[in-house]
Amino acid sequence: MTTEESDCKNPEKIDYQEHWNGAYTKKTTDKLGWFEEHSKETIDLIKKAKLNKNAKILNVGVGSSMLIDELLTDGYTNLIANDLSRKALDSLKERLGEDSLKVNFMADDLLNPKRLQALDDVDLWADRAVLHFFLKQEEQEAYFSLLKKVVKINGFVIIAVFALDGAEKCCGLELKRYNTIMLQEKLGKEFNLIEEFNHTFINPYGAERPYIYTLFQRKSK
Ligand SMILES: C[S@@+](CC[C@H](N)C(=O)[O-])C[C@H]1O[C@@H](n2cnc3c(N)ncnc32)[C@H](O)[C@@H]1O
């Protein structure tokens, strides 16, 4: 077990908001087990999508990731940063400083969405290391039903999750691991696979974390 895992409890009945707020309270961003200094793989897929700079990009479960900083630097102007954890969003806002005014922060639960539910014109749904926490069938259904509600036709979906040979736990929570076929099945035939690759992320504690990165495009509703 890595330090990151042993620091987090996994009680039977878990309040996920509290769990994630706790994770972001205990550690600075760069000490989180999923911290990456550069979101190179995600940025590579975004470049592949050839989005306009004003494209609506929804980063779900953003945490305090550096992706938002990188997208602002690259000139993207229509960013939505979502997370269940207000603590994560506060930490991201604090780091961004004045630039935080350029980002739409949406504290909301992907599995029981309130504010997210109102969206219907998202050009890119970007998820790194979020979907794999949803173990139950109904949670996965809630996730993909929201995705299909908000992503517009010709819009893109990036899902980067633990691969089948990936870690079994993160932040003390069990994971469901995926391959591309499983993701395609969840998305349905209205989404075309554009790109996929494996990437082994080395976490801040030196552990290997095999991920799959996928880019899909929506062809129809
Ligand atoms: C492992 S972290 C990944 C954070 C970020 N995507 C990254 O790559 O650094 C998982 C994130 O998903 C968020 N999360 C977990 N369940 C969620 C839910 N139901 N709705 C929204 N966010 C959620 C957590 O708060 C946490 O920030």
The ligand as an SDF file (V2000), in Angstrom:
LIG
                    3D

 27 29  0  0  0  0  0  0  0  0999 V2000
   -8.3690   10.7930   -8.1960 C   0  0  0  0  0  0  0  0  0  0  0  0
   -9.0890   12.3650   -8.1910 S   0  0  0  0  0  0  0  0  0  0  0  0
   -8.6890   12.9730   -9.8100 C   0  0  0  0  0  0  0  0  0  0  0  0
   -8.7000   14.4820   -9.8810 C   0  0  0  0  0  0  0  0  0  0  0  0
   -8.3250   15.0710  -11.2470 C   0  0  0  0  0  0  0  0  0  0  0  0
   -9.2280   14.6340  -12.2720 N   0  0  0  0  0  0  0  0  0  0  0  0
   -6.9120   14.7470  -11.6170 C   0  0  0  0  0  0  0  0  0  0  0  0
   -6.6670   14.1020  -12.6280 O   0  0  0  0  0  0  0  0  0  0  0  0
   -6.0180   15.1920  -10.8780 O   0  0  0  0  0  0  0  0  0  0  0  0
  -10.8280   12.0330   -8.3300 C   0  0  0  0  0  0  0  0  0  0  0  0
  -11.6690   13.2820   -8.2400 C   0  0  0  0  0  0  0  0  0  0  0  0
  -13.0320   12.9520   -8.4960 O   0  0  0  0  0  0  0  0  0  0  0  0
  -13.8420   13.7080   -7.6250 C   0  0  0  0  0  0  0  0  0  0  0  0
  -15.1360   13.0060   -7.4810 N   0  0  0  0  0  0  0  0  0  0  0  0
  -15.3520   11.8100   -6.9060 C   0  0  0  0  0  0  0  0  0  0  0  0
  -16.6600   11.4830   -6.9650 N   0  0  0  0  0  0  0  0  0  0  0  0
  -17.2780   12.5010   -7.5950 C   0  0  0  0  0  0  0  0  0  0  0  0
  -18.6250   12.7670   -7.9580 C   0  0  0  0  0  0  0  0  0  0  0  0
  -19.6060   11.8930   -7.6590 N   0  0  0  0  0  0  0  0  0  0  0  0
  -18.9180   13.9200   -8.6050 N   0  0  0  0  0  0  0  0  0  0  0  0
  -17.9210   14.8200   -8.9090 C   0  0  0  0  0  0  0  0  0  0  0  0
  -16.6310   14.6190   -8.5840 N   0  0  0  0  0  0  0  0  0  0  0  0
  -16.2960   13.4850   -7.9430 C   0  0  0  0  0  0  0  0  0  0  0  0
  -13.0360   13.7480   -6.3330 C   0  0  0  0  0  0  0  0  0  0  0  0
  -13.4350   14.7760   -5.4570 O   0  0  0  0  0  0  0  0  0  0  0  0
  -11.6270   13.9350   -6.8770 C   0  0  0  0  0  0  0  0  0  0  0  0
  -11.2990   15.2910   -7.0170 O   0  0  0  0  0  0  0  0  0  0  0  0
  1  2  1  0
  2  3  1  0
  2 10  1  0
  3  4  1  0
  4  5  1  0
  5  6  1  0
  5  7  1  0
  7  8  2  0
  7  9  1  0
 10 11  1  0
 11 12  1  0
 11 26  1  0
 12 13  1  0
 13 14  1  0
 13 24  1  0
 14 15  1  0
 14 23  1  0
 15 16  2  0
 16 17  1  0
 17 18  1  0
 17 23  2  0
 18 19  1  0
 18 20  2  0
 20 21  1  0
 21 22  2  0
 22 23  1  0
 24 25  1  0
 24 26  1  0
 26 27  1  0
M  CHG  2   2   1   9  -1
M  END
$$$$
